[in-house]
């Protein structure tokens, strides 16, 4: 039998279930928007989360068992880089919308930005605290990554744990900020853009925190080595991407835009 540079996986049900979950979620969104209830949306979300978690579990098992050749790892790396590029384009479109509205506000907003009568958040209070927390989480994750490459697993576990705690604290600060904000998503273009931009970033922080939790469990089970820690590496890429996006949000939306 000829050798193959790629690991040939066996039959898997997860692509089918993932597609079904995504379809139900999309149809559920439309149904919810038309006030037909959100039962189908919840079913789609649950099926999608369960299917993806089982699919990723199988991928991690294949890697732990040594089935991922250098070609497989290269494909996963390139795919994740393309995923990050798509995320960059997504946030680029949001920043574009913010600059479009703020640099040329129309008469509906009183020809001024922020719109007249809208009380913005003080960038030197909760937003600055959140920025400090998120930048600190990036530093602790860099320490953890360096510890893995040095073979110091205990230090890597502690660094990852601190990163998760800081990520959860940032999410708590974001919720506190939303609770006390004097404007809503329906208050002009500023309110819509503010909540969409910071809200989507908050979702990325929550996804990244889950990514870190999985990496922490794998670290505690000694699944990463100085030469083989691809899962942790892409996790750190994702978290640093979230950090950079937040710095841009803080400078543009909170400081300059307010």
FENVEN-V211764 format. One record per residue. N is the residue number from 1. SS is DSSP state (H for helix, E for strand, - for the rest). OMEGA is omega as a letter, one per 30 degrees, with the letter a starting at -180 (NA if undefined). Layout:
# FENVEN-V211764
n & ss & omega
N & SS & OMEGA
N & SS & OMEGA
This chain:
# FENVEN-V211764
n & ss & omega
1 & - & a
2 & - & l
3 & - & l
4 & - & a
5 & - & a
6 & - & l
7 & - & a
8 & - & a
9 & - & l
10 & - & l
11 & - & a
12 & - & l
13 & - & a
14 & H & l
15 & H & a
16 & H & a
17 & H & l
18 & H & l
19 & H & l
20 & H & l
21 & H & l
22 & H & l
23 & H & l
24 & H & l
25 & H & l
26 & H & l
27 & H & l
28 & H & l
29 & H & a
30 & H & l
31 & H & l
32 & H & l
33 & H & l
34 & - & l
35 & - & l
36 & - & a
37 & - & a
38 & - & a
39 & H & a
40 & H & l
41 & H & l
42 & H & l
43 & H & l
44 & H & l
45 & H & a
46 & H & l
47 & H & a
48 & H & a
49 & H & a
50 & H & a
51 & H & a
52 & H & a
53 & H & l
54 & H & l
55 & H & l
56 & H & l
57 & H & l
58 & H & l
59 & H & l
60 & H & l
61 & H & l
62 & H & l
63 & H & l
64 & H & a
65 & - & l
66 & - & a
67 & - & a
68 & - & l
69 & - & l
70 & H & l
71 & H & l
72 & H & l
73 & H & l
74 & H & l
75 & H & l
76 & H & l
77 & H & l
78 & H & l
79 & H & l
80 & H & l
81 & H & l
82 & H & l
83 & H & l
84 & H & l
85 & H & l
86 & H & l
87 & H & l
88 & H & l
89 & H & l
90 & H & a
91 & H & l
92 & H & l
93 & H & l
94 & H & l
95 & H & l
96 & H & l
97 & H & a
98 & H & l
99 & H & l
100 & H & a
101 & H & a
102 & H & a
103 & H & l
104 & - & a
105 & - & a
106 & - & a
107 & H & l
108 & H & l
109 & H & l
110 & - & a
111 & - & l
112 & - & a
113 & - & f
114 & - & a
115 & - & a
116 & - & l
117 & - & a
118 & - & a
119 & - & a
120 & - & a
121 & - & l
122 & - & a
123 & - & a
124 & - & a
125 & - & a
126 & H & l
127 & H & l
128 & H & l
129 & H & l
130 & H & l
131 & H & l
132 & H & a
133 & H & a
134 & H & l
135 & H & l
136 & H & l
137 & H & l
138 & H & l
139 & H & l
140 & H & l
141 & H & l
142 & H & l
143 & H & l
144 & H & l
145 & H & l
146 & H & l
147 & H & l
148 & H & a
149 & H & l
150 & - & a
151 & - & a
152 & - & a
153 & H & a
154 & H & l
155 & H & l
156 & H & l
157 & H & a
158 & H & l
159 & H & l
160 & H & l
161 & H & l
162 & H & l
163 & H & l
164 & H & l
165 & H & l
166 & H & l
167 & H & l
168 & H & l
169 & H & l
170 & H & l
171 & H & l
172 & H & l
173 & H & l
174 & H & l
175 & H & l
176 & H & l
177 & H & l
178 & H & a
179 & H & a
180 & H & l
181 & - & a
182 & - & a
183 & - & a
184 & - & l
185 & - & a
186 & - & a
187 & - & l
188 & H & l
189 & H & l
190 & H & l
191 & H & l
192 & H & a
193 & H & a
194 & H & a
195 & H & l
196 & H & a
197 & H & a
198 & H & l
199 & H & l
200 & H & l
201 & H & l
202 & H & l
203 & H & l
204 & H & l
205 & H & l
206 & H & l
207 & H & l
208 & H & l
209 & H & l
210 & H & l
211 & H & l
212 & H & l
213 & H & l
214 & H & l
215 & H & l
216 & H & l
217 & H & l
218 & H & l
219 & H & a
220 & H & l
221 & - & l
222 & - & l
223 & - & a
224 & - & l
225 & - & l
226 & - & a
227 & - & a
228 & - & l
229 & - & a
230 & H & a
231 & H & l
232 & H & a
233 & H & l
234 & H & l
235 & H & l
236 & H & l
237 & H & a
238 & H & a
239 & H & l
240 & H & l
241 & H & l
242 & H & l
243 & H & a
244 & H & l
245 & H & a
246 & H & l
247 & H & l
248 & H & l
249 & H & a
250 & H & a
251 & H & a
252 & H & a
253 & H & a
254 & H & a
255 & H & a
256 & H & a
257 & - & a
258 & - & NA
